[in-house]
Structures are given as structure tokens and as C-alpha cells.
Amino acid sequence: MKMSDVTCSSCFAAYEVAESVSLPGSPGRVQCTICGELLASWQEPKLRAYRLILPSEHKYSSVHVPPSPVS
Ligand SMILES: [Zn+2]
């Protein structure tokens, strides 16, 4: 299994790509599940799996200041 990362050129969603080096697959294409942009297409009989790496939505929540209680 070969692992790599790919980033959508349109919405910058990150994907983890797993490519089998031993199992045969089939030609295919993968589209971004978020914006529909074509991520990759291949004609070789490869077995590939793309997994969306969920953006860390907590990345910005740490700087989010909760509203002050109204007194
Ligand atoms: Zn995208």
C-alpha cells in the first residue's frame, strides 16, 4: 500500500490516497466530494482509495471568543 496526500485545487480539501501496489484495480476518476472538482483520473488498472481528511473545524474555535453574558 502506497500512501500519499492530495489537495483539491479548488476548495483545498485534503485527501489521503491509498494505492495498492499488489492488487489490480481499474481505471477511474475521483472528484472532490465537497466541490465536485476533478481530483485525479487514471487510465492504468490501479486500485486507489481516496479518503477525505476532515478539516479540523476546531482550528479556529480556539480563537473564538464566546459572547459575553448579558447582565
Ligand atoms: Zn474541492
N, CA, C, O and the ligand as a Tripos MOL2 file, in Angstrom:
@<TRIPOS>MOLECULE
protein
  285   283    72     0     0
PROTEIN
NO_CHARGES

@<TRIPOS>ATOM
      1 N           0.8320   -1.2010    0.0000 N.3       1 MET1
      2 CA          0.0000    0.0000    0.0000 C.3       1 MET1
      3 C           0.8660    1.2490    0.0000 C.2       1 MET1
      4 O           1.7780    1.4030    0.8120 O.2       1 MET1
      5 N           0.5530    2.1310   -0.9330 N.am      2 LYS2
      6 CA          1.3080    3.3680   -1.0500 C.3       2 LYS2
      7 C           0.4010    4.5090   -0.6010 C.2       2 LYS2
      8 O          -0.7270    4.6480   -1.0760 O.2       2 LYS2
      9 N           0.9060    5.3110    0.3110 N.am      3 MET3
     10 CA          0.0840    6.3930    0.8230 C.3       3 MET3
     11 C           0.6060    7.7340    0.3340 C.2       3 MET3
     12 O           1.8120    7.9620    0.2370 O.2       3 MET3
     13 N          -0.3290    8.6020    0.0320 N.am      4 SER4
     14 CA          0.0670    9.9480   -0.3360 C.3       4 SER4
     15 C          -1.0840   10.8930   -0.0050 C.2       4 SER4
     16 O          -2.1700   10.4680    0.3870 O.2       4 SER4
     17 N          -0.8210   12.1520   -0.1700 N.am      5 ASP5
     18 CA         -1.8420   13.1520    0.0960 C.3       5 ASP5
     19 C          -2.0950   13.9660   -1.1580 C.2       5 ASP5
     20 O          -1.1890   14.2080   -1.9560 O.2       5 ASP5
     21 N          -3.3120   14.3730   -1.3110 N.am      6 VAL6
     22 CA         -3.6410   15.2500   -2.4260 C.3       6 VAL6
     23 C          -4.5770   16.3320   -1.9000 C.2       6 VAL6
     24 O          -5.4070   16.0930   -1.0230 O.2       6 VAL6
     25 N          -4.4200   17.5080   -2.4530 N.am      7 THR7
     26 CA         -5.2610   18.6200   -2.0300 C.3       7 THR7
     27 C          -6.0810   19.1070   -3.2150 C.2       7 THR7
     28 O          -5.5520   19.2930   -4.3110 O.2       7 THR7
     29 N          -7.3380   19.3050   -2.9980 N.am      8 CYS8
     30 CA         -8.2030   19.8130   -4.0450 C.3       8 CYS8
     31 C          -7.7280   21.2060   -4.4480 C.2       8 CYS8
     32 O          -7.5110   22.0760   -3.6040 O.2       8 CYS8
     33 N          -7.5710   21.3980   -5.7620 N.am      9 SER9
     34 CA         -7.0550   22.6780   -6.2230 C.3       9 SER9
     35 C          -8.1170   23.7670   -6.1610 C.2       9 SER9
     36 O          -7.8160   24.9510   -6.3080 O.2       9 SER9
     37 N          -9.3380   23.3630   -5.9460 N.am     10 SER10
     38 CA        -10.4260   24.3360   -5.9470 C.3      10 SER10
     39 C         -10.8270   24.7700   -4.5460 C.2      10 SER10
     40 O         -10.9340   25.9640   -4.2640 O.2      10 SER10
     41 N         -11.0480   23.7930   -3.6680 N.am     11 CYS11
     42 CA        -11.5230   24.1640   -2.3270 C.3      11 CYS11
     43 C         -10.5040   23.8030   -1.2510 C.2      11 CYS11
     44 O         -10.7410   24.0370   -0.0660 O.2      11 CYS11
     45 N          -9.3700   23.2330   -1.6610 N.am     12 PHE12
     46 CA         -8.2580   22.9220   -0.7560 C.3      12 PHE12
     47 C          -8.6040   21.8800    0.3010 C.2      12 PHE12
     48 O          -7.9900   21.8280    1.3670 O.2      12 PHE12
     49 N          -9.5840   21.0630   -0.0100 N.am     13 ALA13
     50 CA         -9.8640   19.9370    0.8670 C.3      13 ALA13
     51 C          -8.7240   18.9310    0.7270 C.2      13 ALA13
     52 O          -8.2250   18.6930   -0.3730 O.2      13 ALA13
     53 N          -8.3270   18.3540    1.8380 N.am     14 ALA14
     54 CA         -7.2130   17.4150    1.8260 C.3      14 ALA14
     55 C          -7.7270   15.9820    1.7750 C.2      14 ALA14
     56 O          -8.6750   15.6120    2.4680 O.2      14 ALA14
     57 N          -7.0750   15.1930    0.9390 N.am     15 TYR15
     58 CA         -7.4340   13.7900    0.8210 C.3      15 TYR15
     59 C          -6.2110   12.9290    1.0540 C.2      15 TYR15
     60 O          -5.0850   13.2880    0.7100 O.2      15 TYR15
     61 N          -6.4750   11.7880    1.6460 N.am     16 GLU16
     62 CA         -5.4470   10.7820    1.8160 C.3      16 GLU16
     63 C          -5.6700    9.7430    0.7220 C.2      16 GLU16
     64 O          -6.7840    9.2530    0.5320 O.2      16 GLU16
     65 N          -4.6200    9.4200    0.0240 N.am     17 VAL17
     66 CA         -4.7340    8.4810   -1.0860 C.3      17 VAL17
     67 C          -4.0040    7.1970   -0.7250 C.2      17 VAL17
     68 O          -2.8310    7.2170   -0.3510 O.2      17 VAL17
     69 N          -4.7020    6.1030   -0.8400 N.am     18 ALA18
     70 CA         -4.0790    4.8030   -0.6350 C.3      18 ALA18
     71 C          -4.0880    4.0720   -1.9640 C.2      18 ALA18
     72 O          -5.1420    3.8760   -2.5690 O.2      18 ALA18
     73 N          -2.9300    3.6770   -2.4070 N.am     19 GLU19
     74 CA         -2.8330    2.9700   -3.6750 C.3      19 GLU19
     75 C          -2.2180    1.6100   -3.4410 C.2      19 GLU19
     76 O          -1.1320    1.4860   -2.8750 O.2      19 GLU19
     77 N          -2.9220    0.6060   -3.8790 N.am     20 SER20
     78 CA         -2.4140   -0.7450   -3.7180 C.3      20 SER20
     79 C          -1.3450   -1.0340   -4.7590 C.2      20 SER20
     80 O          -1.5170   -0.7330   -5.9400 O.2      20 SER20
     81 N          -0.2580   -1.6120   -4.3200 N.am     21 VAL21
     82 CA          0.8090   -1.9420   -5.2550 C.3      21 VAL21
     83 C           0.7500   -3.4100   -5.6520 C.2      21 VAL21
     84 O           1.4680   -3.8480   -6.5510 O.2      21 VAL21
     85 N          -0.1030   -4.1600   -4.9820 N.am     22 SER22
     86 CA         -0.1530   -5.5920   -5.2820 C.3      22 SER22
     87 C          -1.4700   -6.0070   -5.9290 C.2      22 SER22
     88 O          -1.5080   -6.9330   -6.7390 O.2      22 SER22
     89 N          -2.5490   -5.3170   -5.5680 N.am     23 LEU23
     90 CA         -3.8390   -5.6980   -6.1180 C.3      23 LEU23
     91 C          -4.1510   -4.8970   -7.3720 C.2      23 LEU23
     92 O          -3.9220   -3.6880   -7.4110 O.2      23 LEU23
     93 N          -4.6680   -5.5570   -8.3910 N.am     24 PRO24
     94 CA         -5.0670   -4.8300   -9.5910 C.3      24 PRO24
     95 C          -6.3750   -4.0900   -9.3580 C.2      24 PRO24
     96 O          -7.2090   -4.5060   -8.5550 O.2      24 PRO24
     97 N          -6.5330   -3.0070  -10.0620 N.am     25 GLY25
     98 CA         -7.7700   -2.2440   -9.9570 C.3      25 GLY25
     99 C          -8.3080   -1.9680  -11.3300 C.2      25 GLY25
    100 O          -8.2730   -2.8220  -12.2160 O.2      25 GLY25
    101 N          -8.8050   -0.7710  -11.4980 N.am     26 SER26
    102 CA         -9.3310   -0.4050  -12.8040 C.3      26 SER26
    103 C          -9.1560    1.0900  -12.9930 C.2      26 SER26
    104 O          -9.0090    1.8340  -12.0230 O.2      26 SER26
    105 N          -9.1730    1.5300  -14.2510 N.am     27 PRO27
    106 CA         -9.0890    2.9720  -14.4800 C.3      27 PRO27
    107 C         -10.2420    3.6740  -13.7910 C.2      27 PRO27
    108 O         -11.3250    3.1130  -13.6230 O.2      27 PRO27
    109 N          -9.9940    4.8760  -13.4060 N.am     28 GLY28
    110 CA        -11.0700    5.5800  -12.7100 C.3      28 GLY28
    111 C         -10.7940    7.0570  -12.5940 C.2      28 GLY28
    112 O          -9.7990    7.5780  -13.0980 O.2      28 GLY28
    113 N         -11.6900    7.6970  -11.9250 N.am     29 ARG29
    114 CA        -11.5420    9.1200  -11.6780 C.3      29 ARG29
    115 C         -12.1630    9.4410  -10.3260 C.2      29 ARG29
    116 O         -13.0940    8.7790   -9.8670 O.2      29 ARG29
    117 N         -11.6310   10.4490   -9.7260 N.am     30 VAL30
    118 CA        -12.1150   10.8220   -8.4050 C.3      30 VAL30
    119 C         -12.4320   12.3050   -8.4070 C.2      30 VAL30
    120 O         -11.6450   13.1310   -8.8700 O.2      30 VAL30
    121 N         -13.5850   12.6140   -7.8850 N.am     31 GLN31
    122 CA        -13.9780   14.0120   -7.7770 C.3      31 GLN31
    123 C         -14.0460   14.4170   -6.3190 C.2      31 GLN31
    124 O         -14.3500   13.6110   -5.4400 O.2      31 GLN31
    125 N         -13.7610   15.6630   -6.0900 N.am     32 CYS32
    126 CA        -13.8520   16.2000   -4.7450 C.3      32 CYS32
    127 C         -15.2840   16.0550   -4.2480 C.2      32 CYS32
    128 O         -16.2330   16.4420   -4.9290 O.2      32 CYS32
    129 N         -15.4230   15.5010   -3.0700 N.am     33 THR33
    130 CA        -16.7710   15.2980   -2.5480 C.3      33 THR33
    131 C         -17.3740   16.5990   -2.0430 C.2      33 THR33
    132 O         -18.5750   16.6720   -1.7830 O.2      33 THR33
    133 N         -16.5570   17.6080   -1.9070 N.am     34 ILE34
    134 CA        -17.0540   18.8700   -1.3820 C.3      34 ILE34
    135 C         -17.4800   19.8050   -2.5020 C.2      34 ILE34
    136 O         -18.5820   20.3520   -2.4730 O.2      34 ILE34
    137 N         -16.6100   19.9910   -3.4890 N.am     35 CYS35
    138 CA        -16.9200   20.9630   -4.5310 C.3      35 CYS35
    139 C         -17.0850   20.3280   -5.9080 C.2      35 CYS35
    140 O         -17.4930   21.0100   -6.8480 O.2      35 CYS35
    141 N         -16.7790   19.0490   -6.0500 N.am     36 GLY36
    142 CA        -17.0000   18.3810   -7.3160 C.3      36 GLY36
    143 C         -15.8610   18.5230   -8.3090 C.2      36 GLY36
    144 O         -15.9430   18.0060   -9.4230 O.2      36 GLY36
    145 N         -14.8040   19.2120   -7.9230 N.am     37 GLU37
    146 CA        -13.6410   19.3660   -8.7940 C.3      37 GLU37
    147 C         -12.9940   18.0020   -9.0280 C.2      37 GLU37
    148 O         -12.9340   17.1670   -8.1250 O.2      37 GLU37
    149 N         -12.5120   17.7880  -10.2540 N.am     38 LEU38
    150 CA        -11.8330   16.5310  -10.5410 C.3      38 LEU38
    151 C         -10.4960   16.4980   -9.8210 C.2      38 LEU38
    152 O          -9.6340   17.3500  -10.0410 O.2      38 LEU38
    153 N         -10.3370   15.5160   -8.9700 N.am     39 LEU39
    154 CA         -9.0900   15.4000   -8.2020 C.3      39 LEU39
    155 C          -8.0360   14.6580   -9.0000 C.2      39 LEU39
    156 O          -6.8810   15.0760   -9.0720 O.2      39 LEU39
    157 N          -8.4460   13.5620   -9.5900 N.am     40 ALA40
    158 CA         -7.4940   12.7440  -10.3250 C.3      40 ALA40
    159 C          -8.2430   11.7930  -11.2410 C.2      40 ALA40
    160 O          -9.3790   11.4000  -10.9750 O.2      40 ALA40
    161 N          -7.5760   11.4380  -12.3230 N.am     41 SER41
    162 CA         -8.1090   10.3930  -13.1820 C.3      41 SER41
    163 C          -6.9270    9.5920  -13.6930 C.2      41 SER41
    164 O          -5.8400   10.1260  -13.9140 O.2      41 SER41
    165 N          -7.1550    8.3260  -13.8710 N.am     42 TRP42
    166 CA         -6.0570    7.4800  -14.3200 C.3      42 TRP42
    167 C          -6.5980    6.3980  -15.2390 C.2      42 TRP42
    168 O          -7.7270    5.9260  -15.1020 O.2      42 TRP42
    169 N          -5.7410    6.0260  -16.1790 N.am     43 GLN43
    170 CA         -6.1280    5.0080  -17.1600 C.3      43 GLN43
    171 C          -5.5210    3.6550  -16.8110 C.2      43 GLN43
    172 O          -5.9080    2.6290  -17.3690 O.2      43 GLN43
    173 N          -4.5850    3.6600  -15.9010 N.am     44 GLU44
    174 CA         -3.9290    2.4090  -15.5410 C.3      44 GLU44
    175 C          -4.8430    1.5900  -14.6230 C.2      44 GLU44
    176 O          -5.6510    2.1480  -13.8810 O.2      44 GLU44
    177 N          -4.7080    0.2840  -14.6810 N.am     45 PRO45
    178 CA         -5.5130   -0.5530  -13.7840 C.3      45 PRO45
    179 C          -4.9900   -0.5040  -12.3550 C.2      45 PRO45
    180 O          -4.3420   -1.4340  -11.8740 O.2      45 PRO45
    181 N          -5.2860    0.5860  -11.7060 N.am     46 LYS46
    182 CA         -4.8030    0.7800  -10.3450 C.3      46 LYS46
    183 C          -5.9570    0.7330   -9.3630 C.2      46 LYS46
    184 O          -7.0900    1.1060   -9.6650 O.2      46 LYS46
    185 N          -5.6260    0.2670   -8.1950 N.am     47 LEU47
    186 CA         -6.6130    0.2510   -7.1250 C.3      47 LEU47
    187 C          -6.2840    1.4040   -6.1880 C.2      47 LEU47
    188 O          -5.2830    1.3820   -5.4710 O.2      47 LEU47
    189 N          -7.1360    2.3930   -6.2110 N.am     48 ARG48
    190 CA         -6.8960    3.5810   -5.4090 C.3      48 ARG48
    191 C          -8.0960    3.8820   -4.5260 C.2      48 ARG48
    192 O          -9.2460    3.6570   -4.9040 O.2      48 ARG48
    193 N          -7.8050    4.3820   -3.3740 N.am     49 ALA49
    194 CA         -8.8730    4.7940   -2.4740 C.3      49 ALA49
    195 C          -8.5740    6.2040   -1.9810 C.2      49 ALA49
    196 O          -7.4770    6.4960   -1.5060 O.2      49 ALA49
    197 N          -9.5550    7.0540   -2.1030 N.am     50 TYR50
    198 CA         -9.4010    8.4270   -1.6390 C.3      50 TYR50
    199 C         -10.2600    8.6210   -0.4010 C.2      50 TYR50
    200 O         -11.4300    8.2420   -0.3640 O.2      50 TYR50
    201 N          -9.6510    9.2150    0.5980 N.am     51 ARG51
    202 CA        -10.3980    9.4490    1.8240 C.3      51 ARG51
    203 C         -10.2610   10.9130    2.1990 C.2      51 ARG51
    204 O          -9.1590   11.4500    2.3060 O.2      51 ARG51
    205 N         -11.3820   11.5290    2.3920 N.am     52 LEU52
    206 CA        -11.3660   12.9400    2.7580 C.3      52 LEU52
    207 C         -10.8600   13.0960    4.1840 C.2      52 LEU52
    208 O         -11.3790   12.4850    5.1170 O.2      52 LEU52
    209 N          -9.8550   13.9120    4.3270 N.am     53 ILE53
    210 CA         -9.3800   14.2360    5.6670 C.3      53 ILE53
    211 C         -10.2080   15.4130    6.1430 C.2      53 ILE53
    212 O         -10.1000   16.5270    5.6290 O.2      53 ILE53
    213 N         -11.0170   15.1440    7.1150 N.am     54 LEU54
    214 CA        -11.9260   16.1850    7.5760 C.3      54 LEU54
    215 C         -11.1520   17.3870    8.0730 C.2      54 LEU54
    216 O         -10.2340   17.2630    8.8840 O.2      54 LEU54
    217 N         -11.5320   18.5470    7.5790 N.am     55 PRO55
    218 CA        -10.8460   19.7470    8.0450 C.3      55 PRO55
    219 C         -11.0800   19.9240    9.5380 C.2      55 PRO55
    220 O         -12.1770   19.7020   10.0510 O.2      55 PRO55
    221 N         -10.0410   20.3210   10.1980 N.am     56 SER56
    222 CA        -10.1790   20.4930   11.6470 C.3      56 SER56
    223 C         -10.9520   21.7700   11.9140 C.2      56 SER56
    224 O         -10.4170   22.8790   11.9020 O.2      56 SER56
    225 N         -12.2200   21.5620   12.1520 N.am     57 GLU57
    226 CA        -13.0780   22.7210   12.3800 C.3      57 GLU57
    227 C         -12.7740   23.3710   13.7150 C.2      57 GLU57
    228 O         -13.2330   24.4720   14.0190 O.2      57 GLU57
    229 N         -11.9920   22.6590   14.4960 N.am     58 HIS58
    230 CA        -11.6480   23.2170   15.8070 C.3      58 HIS58
    231 C         -10.4620   24.1650   15.7020 C.2      58 HIS58
    232 O         -10.0720   24.8360   16.6580 O.2      58 HIS58
    233 N          -9.9000   24.1860   14.4780 N.am     59 LYS59
    234 CA         -8.7120   25.0010   14.2830 C.3      59 LYS59
    235 C          -8.9680   26.4530   14.6540 C.2      59 LYS59
    236 O          -8.1020   27.1400   15.1960 O.2      59 LYS59
    237 N         -10.1710   26.8980   14.3520 N.am     60 TYR60
    238 CA        -10.4690   28.3070   14.5950 C.3      60 TYR60
    239 C         -11.2920   28.5250   15.8580 C.2      60 TYR60
    240 O         -11.4410   29.6490   16.3370 O.2      60 TYR60
    241 N         -11.8200   27.4290   16.3850 N.am     61 SER61
    242 CA        -12.6960   27.5980   17.5280 C.3      61 SER61
    243 C         -11.9140   28.0220   18.7760 C.2      61 SER61
    244 O         -12.4730   28.5500   19.7370 O.2      61 SER61
    245 N         -10.6000   27.7710   18.7260 N.am     62 SER62
    246 CA         -9.8170   28.1240   19.9080 C.3      62 SER62
    247 C          -9.6710   29.6340   20.0480 C.2      62 SER62
    248 O          -9.4440   30.1600   21.1380 O.2      62 SER62
    249 N          -9.8090   30.3220   18.9010 N.am     63 VAL63
    250 CA         -9.6960   31.7740   18.9770 C.3      63 VAL63
    251 C         -11.0780   32.4310   19.0220 C.2      63 VAL63
    252 O         -11.2170   33.6520   19.0950 O.2      63 VAL63
    253 N         -12.0890   31.5640   18.9750 N.am     64 HIS64
    254 CA        -13.4390   32.1030   19.0300 C.3      64 HIS64
    255 C         -13.7590   32.5370   20.4580 C.2      64 HIS64
    256 O         -13.6430   31.7630   21.4070 O.2      64 HIS64
    257 N         -14.1510   33.7530   20.5740 N.am     65 VAL65
    258 CA        -14.4810   34.2590   21.9140 C.3      65 VAL65
    259 C         -15.9850   34.1650   22.1090 C.2      65 VAL65
    260 O         -16.7610   34.7470   21.3500 O.2      65 VAL65
    261 N         -16.3800   33.4360   23.1180 N.am     66 PRO66
    262 CA        -17.8240   33.3260   23.3640 C.3      66 PRO66
    263 C         -18.4120   34.6860   23.7320 C.2      66 PRO66
    264 O         -17.7500   35.5220   24.3470 O.2      66 PRO66
    265 N         -19.6470   34.8810   23.3480 N.am     67 PRO67
    266 CA        -20.2630   36.1690   23.6620 C.3      67 PRO67
    267 C         -20.3570   36.3880   25.1630 C.2      67 PRO67
    268 O         -20.6250   35.4690   25.9360 O.2      67 PRO67
    269 N         -20.1330   37.5990   25.5340 N.am     68 SER68
    270 CA        -20.1830   37.9130   26.9490 C.3      68 SER68
    271 C         -21.6250   37.7830   27.4500 C.2      68 SER68
    272 O         -22.5740   38.1680   26.7670 O.2      68 SER68
    273 N         -21.7560   37.2560   28.6040 N.am     69 PRO69
    274 CA        -23.1080   37.1590   29.1420 C.3      69 PRO69
    275 C         -23.7190   38.5540   29.3350 C.2      69 PRO69
    276 O         -23.0940   39.4880   29.8370 O.2      69 PRO69
    277 N         -24.9480   38.6270   28.9130 N.am     70 VAL70
    278 CA        -25.6460   39.9080   29.0580 C.3      70 VAL70
    279 C         -26.1830   40.0170   30.4680 C.2      70 VAL70
    280 O         -26.9200   39.1500   30.9380 O.2      70 VAL70
    281 N         -25.8130   41.0710   31.1240 N.am     71 SER71
    282 CA        -26.2660   41.2170   32.5090 C.3      71 SER71
    283 C         -27.2670   42.3680   32.6400 C.2      71 SER71
    284 O         -27.7560   42.6380   33.7370 O.2      71 SER71
    285 ZN        -12.8080   20.5620   -3.7020 Zn       72 ZN72
@<TRIPOS>BOND
     1     1     2 1
     2     2     3 1
     3     3     4 2
     4     3     5 am
     5     5     6 1
     6     6     7 1
     7     7     8 2
     8     7     9 am
     9     9    10 1
    10    10    11 1
    11    11    12 2
    12    11    13 am
    13    13    14 1
    14    14    15 1
    15    15    16 2
    16    15    17 am
    17    17    18 1
    18    18    19 1
    19    19    20 2
    20    19    21 am
    21    21    22 1
    22    22    23 1
    23    23    24 2
    24    23    25 am
    25    25    26 1
    26    26    27 1
    27    27    28 2
    28    27    29 am
    29    29    30 1
    30    30    31 1
    31    31    32 2
    32    31    33 am
    33    33    34 1
    34    34    35 1
    35    35    36 2
    36    35    37 am
    37    37    38 1
    38    38    39 1
    39    39    40 2
    40    39    41 am
    41    41    42 1
    42    42    43 1
    43    43    44 2
    44    43    45 am
    45    45    46 1
    46    46    47 1
    47    47    48 2
    48    47    49 am
    49    49    50 1
    50    50    51 1
    51    51    52 2
    52    51    53 am
    53    53    54 1
    54    54    55 1
    55    55    56 2
    56    55    57 am
    57    57    58 1
    58    58    59 1
    59    59    60 2
    60    59    61 am
    61    61    62 1
    62    62    63 1
    63    63    64 2
    64    63    65 am
    65    65    66 1
    66    66    67 1
    67    67    68 2
    68    67    69 am
    69    69    70 1
    70    70    71 1
    71    71    72 2
    72    71    73 am
    73    73    74 1
    74    74    75 1
    75    75    76 2
    76    75    77 am
    77    77    78 1
    78    78    79 1
    79    79    80 2
    80    79    81 am
    81    81    82 1
    82    82    83 1
    83    83    84 2
    84    83    85 am
    85    85    86 1
    86    86    87 1
    87    87    88 2
    88    87    89 am
    89    89    90 1
    90    90    91 1
    91    91    92 2
    92    91    93 am
    93    93    94 1
    94    94    95 1
    95    95    96 2
    96    95    97 am
    97    97    98 1
    98    98    99 1
    99    99   100 2
   100    99   101 am
   101   101   102 1
   102   102   103 1
   103   103   104 2
   104   103   105 am
   105   105   106 1
   106   106   107 1
   107   107   108 2
   108   107   109 am
   109   109   110 1
   110   110   111 1
   111   111   112 2
   112   111   113 am
   113   113   114 1
   114   114   115 1
   115   115   116 2
   116   115   117 am
   117   117   118 1
   118   118   119 1
   119   119   120 2
   120   119   121 am
   121   121   122 1
   122   122   123 1
   123   123   124 2
   124   123   125 am
   125   125   126 1
   126   126   127 1
   127   127   128 2
   128   127   129 am
   129   129   130 1
   130   130   131 1
   131   131   132 2
   132   131   133 am
   133   133   134 1
   134   134   135 1
   135   135   136 2
   136   135   137 am
   137   137   138 1
   138   138   139 1
   139   139   140 2
   140   139   141 am
   141   141   142 1
   142   142   143 1
   143   143   144 2
   144   143   145 am
   145   145   146 1
   146   146   147 1
   147   147   148 2
   148   147   149 am
   149   149   150 1
   150   150   151 1
   151   151   152 2
   152   151   153 am
   153   153   154 1
   154   154   155 1
   155   155   156 2
   156   155   157 am
   157   157   158 1
   158   158   159 1
   159   159   160 2
   160   159   161 am
   161   161   162 1
   162   162   163 1
   163   163   164 2
   164   163   165 am
   165   165   166 1
   166   166   167 1
   167   167   168 2
   168   167   169 am
   169   169   170 1
   170   170   171 1
   171   171   172 2
   172   171   173 am
   173   173   174 1
   174   174   175 1
   175   175   176 2
   176   175   177 am
   177   177   178 1
   178   178   179 1
   179   179   180 2
   180   179   181 am
   181   181   182 1
   182   182   183 1
   183   183   184 2
   184   183   185 am
   185   185   186 1
   186   186   187 1
   187   187   188 2
   188   187   189 am
   189   189   190 1
   190   190   191 1
   191   191   192 2
   192   191   193 am
   193   193   194 1
   194   194   195 1
   195   195   196 2
   196   195   197 am
   197   197   198 1
   198   198   199 1
   199   199   200 2
   200   199   201 am
   201   201   202 1
   202   202   203 1
   203   203   204 2
   204   203   205 am
   205   205   206 1
   206   206   207 1
   207   207   208 2
   208   207   209 am
   209   209   210 1
   210   210   211 1
   211   211   212 2
   212   211   213 am
   213   213   214 1
   214   214   215 1
   215   215   216 2
   216   215   217 am
   217   217   218 1
   218   218   219 1
   219   219   220 2
   220   219   221 am
   221   221   222 1
   222   222   223 1
   223   223   224 2
   224   223   225 am
   225   225   226 1
   226   226   227 1
   227   227   228 2
   228   227   229 am
   229   229   230 1
   230   230   231 1
   231   231   232 2
   232   231   233 am
   233   233   234 1
   234   234   235 1
   235   235   236 2
   236   235   237 am
   237   237   238 1
   238   238   239 1
   239   239   240 2
   240   239   241 am
   241   241   242 1
   242   242   243 1
   243   243   244 2
   244   243   245 am
   245   245   246 1
   246   246   247 1
   247   247   248 2
   248   247   249 am
   249   249   250 1
   250   250   251 1
   251   251   252 2
   252   251   253 am
   253   253   254 1
   254   254   255 1
   255   255   256 2
   256   255   257 am
   257   257   258 1
   258   258   259 1
   259   259   260 2
   260   259   261 am
   261   261   262 1
   262   262   263 1
   263   263   264 2
   264   263   265 am
   265   265   266 1
   266   266   267 1
   267   267   268 2
   268   267   269 am
   269   269   270 1
   270   270   271 1
   271   271   272 2
   272   271   273 am
   273   273   274 1
   274   274   275 1
   275   275   276 2
   276   275   277 am
   277   277   278 1
   278   278   279 1
   279   279   280 2
   280   279   281 am
   281   281   282 1
   282   282   283 1
   283   283   284 2
@<TRIPOS>SUBSTRUCTURE
     1 MET1         2 RESIDUE 1 A MET
     2 LYS2         6 RESIDUE 1 A LYS
     3 MET3        10 RESIDUE 1 A MET
     4 SER4        14 RESIDUE 1 A SER
     5 ASP5        18 RESIDUE 1 A ASP
     6 VAL6        22 RESIDUE 1 A VAL
     7 THR7        26 RESIDUE 1 A THR
     8 CYS8        30 RESIDUE 1 A CYS
     9 SER9        34 RESIDUE 1 A SER
    10 SER10       38 RESIDUE 1 A SER
    11 CYS11       42 RESIDUE 1 A CYS
    12 PHE12       46 RESIDUE 1 A PHE
    13 ALA13       50 RESIDUE 1 A ALA
    14 ALA14       54 RESIDUE 1 A ALA
    15 TYR15       58 RESIDUE 1 A TYR
    16 GLU16       62 RESIDUE 1 A GLU
    17 VAL17       66 RESIDUE 1 A VAL
    18 ALA18       70 RESIDUE 1 A ALA
    19 GLU19       74 RESIDUE 1 A GLU
    20 SER20       78 RESIDUE 1 A SER
    21 VAL21       82 RESIDUE 1 A VAL
    22 SER22       86 RESIDUE 1 A SER
    23 LEU23       90 RESIDUE 1 A LEU
    24 PRO24       94 RESIDUE 1 A PRO
    25 GLY25       98 RESIDUE 1 A GLY
    26 SER26      102 RESIDUE 1 A SER
    27 PRO27      106 RESIDUE 1 A PRO
    28 GLY28      110 RESIDUE 1 A GLY
    29 ARG29      114 RESIDUE 1 A ARG
    30 VAL30      118 RESIDUE 1 A VAL
    31 GLN31      122 RESIDUE 1 A GLN
    32 CYS32      126 RESIDUE 1 A CYS
    33 THR33      130 RESIDUE 1 A THR
    34 ILE34      134 RESIDUE 1 A ILE
    35 CYS35      138 RESIDUE 1 A CYS
    36 GLY36      142 RESIDUE 1 A GLY
    37 GLU37      146 RESIDUE 1 A GLU
    38 LEU38      150 RESIDUE 1 A LEU
    39 LEU39      154 RESIDUE 1 A LEU
    40 ALA40      158 RESIDUE 1 A ALA
    41 SER41      162 RESIDUE 1 A SER
    42 TRP42      166 RESIDUE 1 A TRP
    43 GLN43      170 RESIDUE 1 A GLN
    44 GLU44      174 RESIDUE 1 A GLU
    45 PRO45      178 RESIDUE 1 A PRO
    46 LYS46      182 RESIDUE 1 A LYS
    47 LEU47      186 RESIDUE 1 A LEU
    48 ARG48      190 RESIDUE 1 A ARG
    49 ALA49      194 RESIDUE 1 A ALA
    50 TYR50      198 RESIDUE 1 A TYR
    51 ARG51      202 RESIDUE 1 A ARG
    52 LEU52      206 RESIDUE 1 A LEU
    53 ILE53      210 RESIDUE 1 A ILE
    54 LEU54      214 RESIDUE 1 A LEU
    55 PRO55      218 RESIDUE 1 A PRO
    56 SER56      222 RESIDUE 1 A SER
    57 GLU57      226 RESIDUE 1 A GLU
    58 HIS58      230 RESIDUE 1 A HIS
    59 LYS59      234 RESIDUE 1 A LYS
    60 TYR60      238 RESIDUE 1 A TYR
    61 SER61      242 RESIDUE 1 A SER
    62 SER62      246 RESIDUE 1 A SER
    63 VAL63      250 RESIDUE 1 A VAL
    64 HIS64      254 RESIDUE 1 A HIS
    65 VAL65      258 RESIDUE 1 A VAL
    66 PRO66      262 RESIDUE 1 A PRO
    67 PRO67      266 RESIDUE 1 A PRO
    68 SER68      270 RESIDUE 1 A SER
    69 PRO69      274 RESIDUE 1 A PRO
    70 VAL70      278 RESIDUE 1 A VAL
    71 SER71      282 RESIDUE 1 A SER
    72 ZN72       285 GROUP 0 **** ****
